[in-house]
Amino acid sequence: MTTSSWGGGGGSVAVRLWCCGLLMLLSGGGGGGGAVAQRSPAATPAYKTLSGKPPLVIAKGGFSGVFPDSSRNAYVFALSSTSGDTTLWCNVQLTKDGVGICLRDLLMDNCTSINLAYPAGKKAYIVNGELKKGWFPIDYNMSSLQTVILTQAIWSRTDKFDFAFLPILPVTNVITLAKLSSVWLNIEHDTFYRQHGLNMTKYILSISKGGSVQYISSPELGFLQSISGRVNRKTKLVFRFLDATRSDPSSNQTYGSLLSNLTFIKTVASGIMVPKEYIWPVTTNNYIRPAESIVRDAHSAGLEIYASDFANDRIIPYNYSYDPLEEYLHFVGSDNFSVDGVLSEYPLTAAAAIGCFTNLNVSSKTDHGSPLIISHNGASGDYPDCTDLAYQKAVDDGADVIDCSIQMTNDGVPVCMSSINLFDTTNVQRTTFSNRASIIKDIQPTPGIFTFNLTWADISSSDLRPKISSPESLYYLVRNPVYQNAGNFFRLSDFLTFAKDKDLSGIMIIIKKAVFMANSLGFDVVDSVTKALSDAGYNNQTTKAKEVMIQSEDSAVLVKLKQLETKYKLVYALPSTIGDASASSLVDVKKFADAVVVDRKSIFPESQGFIMKETNLVKDLRSAGLAIYAQVFRNEFVSPPWDFFSDVTVEINSYVQSVNIDGIITDFPKTVRRYKMNSCTSLGVNMPSYMRPAEIGALAQLLNGSQAQPPALAPMPVLNPANITEPPLPPVAPKNAPGGGANGSTPAPGASPSGSQAAAVMRAGIIPMVTALFASLLI
């Protein structure tokens, strides 16, 4: 392992940031250069850019999605994790003594520790006609900023790297860092600086004469006119559009009106940069509208066009299913056009989209090889769990296996539902069935209305509607709200019929709470499942038949199926908290199971969102001859740990390449299918750096010895025979006909909720609506 020092103000920590020999030269202060990754040798597809070349990746403040914007570490990591074609974006500000610095914001307190260094330094200035209050660079000489450090500007990102004490960089230092790449200087506030006696034009001309600056952009047309013809002929000038209703302070014209005069802009600039909504407009409820013609218009005028505002951890339109790669492909991989570059705070995702996903391997479209793509309640990231829409979407998106989690109705019909509690999966609180709530301690300590409280006729009625899941609602992230109550539930028989003629390698039936169903409800769920499979013809299939998997967290279920000598593949769901398995437990599991389902965090455990290590669990399970399926992969940017850069494709890639996982259980099968179709992972030693797996634990290592170091992991439980062994399933008790109400049957086992618990039932219906409201405000 090659070591280097970790930037800033005192001491250094030996680190490595990326796998497979990528070197990070993170020396403190300034100067020096970072190792630059090589361009992928994969066949380059034809791009519909102005030049026909691949779109440019512009790293906004470096890799600012992880490290503080415009820090040395952000810039070096952007180069090392992408390719030599990546351009480093520097937002130029001027200090009181005329030194150019790279800083995300004119208001220094938004991205530095200036307010701590100079508590009395807050000022108020008019900026482009608006009063702004804060700390401004025009009030400080460069020497007085030596004690000020860069900080993370976005509240939802980790602030751990603020404690690396990364200094503000002069523009000249960034130019030196990028000597093997290129630099893009953005001048946002030329008018403001001129009003305060600072000459941005003179400064930019002084540092750009040598050709070290390849791009200069500004939202002020007057500034570009002042340097046009005076900079190096290889330097491209780019006019940057802001919100269409705002005005360019140098011309007093709105950006919307300037957009209609691209021919004039061509006399000043060689390109334009626009917010991405200029290209794909977005509705007020966060869905994209048909693309505008601006890309074709710009190209027709001879202008390159760059799209801005890309970041993996923003709420992007619901059409993209929270997948940042999908968004990029709308801009760089469209059948009709391609922008000439993208401005991104996560340049690795942008580089992968351009280098590996615009030219997909279509032969992998129907490949059912490893890793298997296993749906989680169908495509539940896009439609309500276990509905006809979710299952059809999973099939359309390339799932290899679709799943059905078995619940039982009051009249003994096995149905596919992700939860036994209808509060979780339906709008039952707002129906005539809302008075059937009860507490059943064998299931949960809080009130619920359960599938066995209703008949199949009740569940399939027009009154009861599905409800889309929102597993990240704590962060006000909701899924596809237009379809939040769309679709129809499936009986198991419907599911089996649906799957039979689809291009799938198999189906997975999930059995839970079999003991409770036998003892309290009088249902033999194992018998119900095996009978349904037999009735649907799954026991009499040809050699090209779909594989039937049956999953359970109860070993007694799988032991019974083993004793019945079924031909099904039996899958044991391991406890979610384990970090290893004893040899004797693996021997026991192998007696009744062919495969296991493992929680992601049992493979790569985390502390405060940072992966700390890789456990031995996969290695041990594989040595026992068990196939390993990891769950649950979700696209929402809060789902992966920091190490995967808010990009589930990076996460998937690391599980596939680092531990060779056999199957991926996901809410979003489309994302995994596209990953399997990428054009880069088959390149072996020529694979580009942005498609190599993240180095496990590398980000946490950067924090070792600092006050921001994540706490050490508590010991993780080890799977032992005692955790596995269960008594045989009990015989089925006489049916108690739970459910009460309309058909006059006796009440469900359990107790009626108290007043406070009844209020909880009401809240269960209100919380999703509040979450949706907050999500709309965030958008």
N, C-alpha and C positions, 0 to 999 in steps of 0.2 A: 504494500500500500504506500502510495506517495503521499507525503504530508505537506501541509502548508499552513500559514498563519492566518488567524481569523481576525479580520480588520479592525481598526479603530483606535481605541485610546489606551490600552495598556495591556501588555502581555499578549500571548497568542496561544491558540489551542490547535493541536494537530487534528486535521479533519479530512474526510473525503466526502464529497457530496453526491457522487453519482457512480454507478457501477461500471464494471468491466473496463477499468483503466482510465476512466475520465479523470483528469487532474484539475483540481481547483486551486488556483494560485491566489489565495485571499490574503495578501499582505496588507498591513495597515497603512492608512493615510492616503496614498496616491501613487501614481507611477506604476510601471510594470504592466504586464498583460496577462490575460487568461488563456488557457488552452481552448482552442476553437474546434468544435466538432466538424467532421467532414460531411460534405453533401452526400446524400444517398445516391448510390450508383444505380438505383432502380430505374427502369425505363420511364422516361418523362412523358407524360401524356400531353396532348395538345391543349393548351389553355386558351381561353377566349379573352386573354388580356390584350392590351393594345400592342405589346411587343410579341406576344405569343409565348413569352417566358413564364415560369411559375410566379405566382403572386409573391410579393415581398412580405416577410414577417418583420414587423416593427415592434420592438420590445419597449413598451411604455415605461420609462424609468427603470429599464431592465426587467427582471423577473419580480415585478412589484406586487404580484399576487401573494408572494410568500415573504419576501424581505422588504424592508422599508424602501419606498420609491426613491430612485436616483442614488442609492447607496452602491458602494463598490461591489459588495456581495451580490446585489441584485443584477448589476451589469455583467459581472463575470459568470454568474450562474446562467444568465440568459444565453450567453455565447456557448458555454460548455454543454448545455442541455439541448441545444437546437442545432444550428448549422452555421457554417461560415457565411451564409448569405443573410443572416439576421442583422438587422440594423438597430442600433441603440438610440432610443429617443431621449433627448434631453430637453426639458422645458426650461428655457433660459430666463434667469432673473439677474438683475444687476444690484450689487451692493452699493453702499454710499460712496465708496472709492472707485466705482466703475469696474469691479471684477465680476465677470460672468460666472454664475453658479448654476448647477442643475438642481431644480427644486420643483416639486409637483405643483405647488400652489403659491400664488402671490401672498396669501395669508400664511405666514410661516408657522403660526401656532397650529395649523391644520396638519402639519407633517414634520414638525421638529419639536425639540424641547425648549424652544426660545422663551416661552412664557415662564419656565422654571429658572432659566439662566438670567432673565431680565424681567422680573415680575412687574416692574413699573413701566415697561416699554410699550404698553398698548396705546395705539394711536387710531385716529379716524381720518380716512382720505376718501375723496371722490374718485371712483374708478369707473370709467365709461358711463358716467352720469349717475352712478349709484353710490350711496354712502356705504363704505366698508370699514369695519372696526376689527383691529387685531394687531399683529406684529408684522411689519413690512421690511423687506431687505434694504430699502433705501435709507433706513435709519441706522444701519450697522456697517462698519468697515469689515473687510474680510478677516482681519486679525481678531476682531471682537467676536467672531463666530466660531473660534476654535474650540470653545467649550460647549457648543451647541451640537446636539446629535440628531440624526434623522430618526423618525418614528413612523410606525405604521399608520396610514391615514384612514383606513377603512375599519370601522369598529367591529365588523363581523369576522375579521381575520385575526390570526394570532398576533399578540403583541410581544411574544417571547423574544423576538430578535431585536426589539428596542434595546435590550440589555447587552447587545454586542457593541454598543457605543460607537456607532458608525458615523463618521464626520460628514459634513456637507462637502461636496466635491466641486472644485472649479471645473468649468467646461473643458479646459485644456487637459485635465487629468482624464476625463472621459474619452476625449479624442485619442489620448495615448493608449487607453485600455482597448480601444476598438481598432488598433492599427492593423489587425488582420481581418477586420470586418468593415463596417461603415457607421457613420454617425448621422443622425437626423436632429437638427436643431429646430425647436419650435419657439417662436417669439410671440407671446400671447398679448403683451401689454406695452407695445412700443409707444403709443400715445401717452400712457400714464408716466412712463419714464422720462419722455421729453418734457412733460409738464413739470418735472422735478429736476430738470437740468442734467439728465443722463442721456447719453447718445448711444442708443442701441445699434443704430446703423453703423457708426464708426467702429464699435466693438466687433460686430459680426464680420465686417470687412477685414478687420485686422487679423482675425483667426482663421479665416476661410481662404486666404490667398493661396495657400500651399496645396489646396485640393483635398485636404483631410476631411472636409465636411461635404458629404454627398447630397444631402437634402436640407433645405431650409423651408419651413412653413410658417404661415402667420394668418390669423383671421383678419388682419388689417391690410387691405390692398395697397394702401399708401406706403406701408413699410416695404412690401415686395417691389413696388415701383422704385423706391429709393435705392435698392441694391441691384435691380435688374441691369444686366450688362456690366456690372462691376465686380461680380464674384467669379470664381474659377468657372470656366466654360463647362466643366463636367458636373458642376453643382446644379441640381434641379430645384427650381422654386415651385412651391405648392401653396395654393390658396386654400385656407381651411375655413369651411363653412361651419357656423354654429347654428343654434336653433333658428329656424326660418323667420321667426317673428322679431329676433334681435337685430340690431343695426351694427354695421361695421363703423367704428368711431372715426376712421380716416376718410370715409366717403359719405357717411350718414345715410347709406342705403341699407335696407334690410337684406339679410342673406337670402330670403325668399325671392326678392326682386333681382338680386345678382345672379341667381341660378338661371334666370331666363336669358342671360347674356354671356354665355360661355365663350362665344367668339371673341369678345373683348378680353375676357380673362386669359385666353390663350396668348394674347399679346404681351402679357406680363409673366405668366407662369406656364410650366409644362404639365402641371397636374393640379387636381383638386382633391381635398379630403373632406368627406361628409360623414355626419352621424349615420349609423347603419339604418336608422328609420327613414332616411331619405330614399333608400333603395328598396327596402321591404317595410312599408308602413305598418303600424301596429294599431289595432282598435283600442278603444278605451277599456275593454275587458281583456286585453292582452292576448289577442290572436293576430297573426299576420294577415295582411291584405295582399292582393296580387302585387307583384313587383312593379315599381315605376320604371320609366324608360331612361332614367338618368345615366346609367352605365353606358348604354348604347349612345346616348346623346353626347356624353363626354368623349367617348372614343371617336364618334363622328367628327367632333371638333378638334381631334388630334390631341386630346388631353388624357393623361393617365388619371385614374380615379381610385382613391384609397378610402377604405371604410374604417371608422373609428368606434371607440366605446365597447370593445370586446373584453369581457372578463368572465371567467368561469363561475364566479360566485355572485352573479346578479340574477334576479328573477327575469329570465328570458321568456319570450312568448310561449304559450302552452303547446303550440304546434311542434316545438322542438323537444318536448317531453323531458325538460331539464337537462338535455344532453348538449353541452357546449360544442362538441364536434359536429353535431347535426346542424347547429346554427352556422358554423363556419362554412359547411358544405353548401349552404344556400347562397353563399357569397362567392365562393371560389370554385365550386364544382357544379354550378347550374348548367343545364343543357343550353341555356340561352345566352349566358354572359358570365364573365368573371371579373371581379375587381382586380386592380393591379397590386394591391397590398392591403394588409389589415393591421390596425393598431391594437395591440393586445397587452394586457397585464399578465397573461399566462402564455408566453410565446411558445412553450413546448406543445401545447394543444394546437395552436395555430400551425406550427411546423408539421405536426403529425397529420393534420387535416389535409394540408397541401401535398406533403410528400408521400403519404401512405394510403389515403382514403379517397382521393379524387380518381384513382385508377384501380377500382376494386377487382379482385380476382373472382369473376363471375362463376368459375367452376366450383367455388365453395358455397354457392348459394343454397344448394340442396345437400351439402355434405353433412352427414349425420355422425361424423367421427368426433373424437375427443378434442376439446371438452364439449360434452353434451350441453345444449341450451335447454334448461328445464324451467318452464314457466312457474311463477309463484302466484297461484290463484288466477291463472291466465295472464294476459297483459294488464295486470292490475294497476300499473302506473298510468294507464290511459283510460281505462273504463272500470266500473265497479267490479269488485272481486267476483270471480266464478260466474259471470253472466255470459250469455251467448256472444255479446260484443267483445268481452275480454278474451274469450277462447278463440273467436274468429281472428281477432287482432294478433294473438300469439301465433296462430298458424300462418297468417299473412306475413308476419315479421320474421319467420324463419325459426320458430322454436322446434327443437328436436322431440321434446317430450312436453305434454301438457298435463296438468295435475288437477285432481279433484279431492278436496278435503271433505270427508264424509261426516254429515250430521244426519240425525233422524227426526222425522216429523212425528206429530202426535199419532198419526194413523200408520206409522211404520214404513214410511217411504224414505229411502236413503237419498239425500240431496247433496249437491256440491255447495258448500259454504265455508268461508275462511274461518268463521267463528261460530261457536254454539250459541253465543249471545247475540240476538238480533239488534241490540243497541249498536253493535260495532259495524254491522253490514247493511242495515236498512233504516228506513224512516219510521220504524214501528212506534216511536214515541208520539208521532203525529197522526196516528190512525186509531180506529175503534178498538184495536187490540192493546192499547196503552195501559188498560187496567189489569193486565195479566202479569205485572211485574212481581217478582218474588226473590227471595234470597235463598240460594242453594249452596251451602257451605262447601259441599264436595266439588263445586265448580269455582265459586268466587265469593268473597265476603260482602260484595256490594250487590244491589238489586240488578236484575236483568229480566228480559223476556227471551225465552230460549226457543230454539227450533222445535223442541218437543212440546211446547205450549200451543203450537199451531198445527193444523193439518196442512197437507200439500195444497189443498184448495185455498186455504187462507194465504199461504205464502205466495202462491201464483196469482192471487187476486190483483186487480188493478189498484186497490187501495194501498197495498204494501209495495214499496219501490226499493230497489237496491240503493246503496249509498257508497260512493267511491271512497276508498281508504285514503287517509292522509297521515302516514306514519311520521312525517316530519312537521306536524302541525304545531309543535312547540315553537318552531321557528316561523310560524305563519306561512308555511309553504303548502299550498293546496294543489290538487291535481285536476286538470281538465274540467273546470267548473261547469261549462256548458253541458257536459255529459255526466254530471255528478249523480244523477238518478236514472241513468239510461240503462236499457237492457233488461233481460229476463233471466231468472234463475233456471238452472238445470237440475232435473233429477239425475241420479247416477245413470239410469237407463238412457236418458237424453244425451248425456256426456259420452257414453260408450258408442252410441249410434253416430254422434257427430264426429268422433275421432276416427271411426273405422275407415273412412275413405279419404282421409287427409294424408298429406305427405309428412308423416311423422315417423320417428323410429320407435316410439313407444308412448305409453301413458303411465302416470304415477297416481295411485290411489293412496290416500293418507287416512289412517285410522287412529283416532284419539278417543280417550275416555271409554274404552270398551268395557272396563269393569263397572263403571258407573251405569252405563247403559244396560248392562245385564242385570245388575242388582236392583237399580232404582226404577228402570223404565220397562224392563222385560224385553229388551231387544238384544238379539245376537247379531252384532254388527259384522262380525267376521263371516257368519253364514249369509247375511244379506249381501255382502260384497261378492263372495264367491258365487252365489246364485246368480246375481246380476251379470257377472262376467260370463258365466256359462250360458245364460239365456241370450246374451248378445253375441254368442259364437266365438268368444275369445279363447275358449278351450279347444277349438277345433280349427285353428288357423293353419295356413300353409307355411312353408319355410320362409316366405317373405313377410310373415306376420309381424305385427307390432309387438314389441316386448312389453309385458305387463309388469310394472314394479308396484310393490305394496310397501309403503313406508309406515313406520310406527315408532313412537318413543317408548312403547311398552313391549318389552321382550316377550311377554306372555302371548301377545298377538302373533308375533313372528314365529314363536315356537309352535303354536297351534297350526299355523299355515305350513310349517316345515313337516309337522307330523301328518298333515293331510296329503303330503307328497305332491303339492302343486308345482307347476312349472314356472311360477312367477319368480321374478327377481325380488328378493326380500332386502329391504333397506332399513337399517336401524338409525334413528335420529339420536345422536349423542347429546348428553347434557350440554347446555350452552356455555358453561363456565369452565370446563376442563381445559387443562393445558398439556396433558400427557395421558398415556394409558399404560397400565401395567401389563406385563407379558401374559399373565394369567387371565386378565380381563379380555385381552384380544383373542385368546384361545376360546373363551366362552362366546364372544360375539360371533366368531367365525362358525360356530356350531349352528347358528340359526340365521345368519345374515350374509349376503353377498356384497353389500355396499353399506356405506355409512353417510349420514348427513352431518356436516360439521359447521359450527358457527365460524364466520370469518375471523372473529377475534380470538378464537382458540388457536388459530394458525399464526396470526400476527397481532399479539396483544398490545393494547395501547395504554398510555398514561397521558391524560389531558390532551387527547387527540394526536399524540405522537406515537408511532410504532416504536416499541422498545427492543423487540427481538423477534426471531422466528422460533417457534417451539419445535419440539421433536415429534409432534403428534402425527403429522402427515407421513413422515419417514416410518414411524412405528406401524401405522395403519397399513401402509403399503407393504411393509415386510410381512404382514399377516395375510396378504392377498386380498385386501378389501378395496373396492373402488371408493373414491372419495368425492362427494359432492358438497360444495361450499355454499352457504346461504347467509343472508339474503342480499343480493346486490341491487342497489337503488341508484338512480341517476341524480337525485337531489344533491346539490353541492355540499351540504352538511353531512352527508352520509359517509364518504370516504375520510380517512384520517388525513392530516396535513400533508403527509408524505406523498400522497397521490394528487396533490394540487387541485383539489375540488373537481376532479375529472375521473368519472367512473371507468373510462376506457384505460387510463393509466393503471387504475386498480385492477381491472380484469387482466390486463397484460402482465402485471406483476404476479398474480396468482397462477397464471398459465405458465409463464416462463420460469418463475422462481421455484414453484413447488409442483408444477405439472399436474394441476388439479384435473380430475376426470369429468367434472360437471359443474356448471354454474347455475344456481337457482336464482332467478331474477324477476323483478316486477316489469322489466323492460327488455323483452327478448330481442327487439330490433337492434339495440345497442350491442349486444353480444354477437349477433349474427354479422353485423357489419365488421366488428373486430375480427371475426374469423375470416372475413373476405379481404383483409388488408393486404397490401402488396409488398410489405416490408419484412415481416417476421420470418419469411422463408429465405432471406438473404444471407443467413449465417453470419460470418465475420464481417460482411459488408452491410449489416443492418445499421441504419442510422441511429445516432444516440438517442433521439427522441422516441424511438420504439424499443429501447432497452428497458428492462425492468428497473424500477426504483430500487436503490440500495436500502435494504431494510435496516431501520434504526439510524440512518445517516443524519437526518435532521435533528434527532434527539442528541446525537453525539456532538453536534455543533454547540449545544447548550451546556455540555458537561462543564462543571466547575463554576458556572455562573449562578446568580440568584434566580434565574429563570429556568433552571434545570427541572424537568418534570420529575415528580416523585417516583421512586423505584416501585416496580410492580410488586404487589403482594403475591405470595406463593399461590399458584393456581392449583385447584384440586386435580388429583390424578384419578382416572377412571379405574375402579377396582371391581372385582367380581360382586361385591356386596351391592354396588350401584346398579348391577345388571339383573341379578337373579330375582325373579318374581314368582309367586305361586301361580299355578295354572288359572286360566280364566274360569270364573265361577259359572255354574249352570245358570240358565236364564230363569229369573224369578217370575212368578205370575204377573202378568201385565197389570199395572196400576192405572192405566189410562190417564196419565197426567194431562193437564191443560185446562180443565174447567171451562166454564163459559158456555159458548154457543151450543155445543153438543151434549151438555149436561154431564160431562165426565168429571171425575174428582180432581181436586186441585193438584198442581205439581208439587213434588216434594220440596219442602222448604217453608220459609215464613214470609208473611207479607211485610213490606218495608215499613219502617217507622216514618215519622214525619220528615226528619232530616234526610232519610234515605230516599223518600219520595221526591224531595227537592233535588236530590242528586240525579234522579231520573229526568227531571225537567232540564237540569243543566246539561245532561248528556245530549239533549236535542239542541240546546242553544249554543254550546261551545263551537260546533262546526260552523255555524253561521257567523259567529264572532271571528273565528279564524279566517274565514273567507273575506270578511270586511277588512281585517288588518292586512291581508295579502293584497287586496286591491289598493290600499293606501300605500304599501311599500312599492308597488308597481308605479 
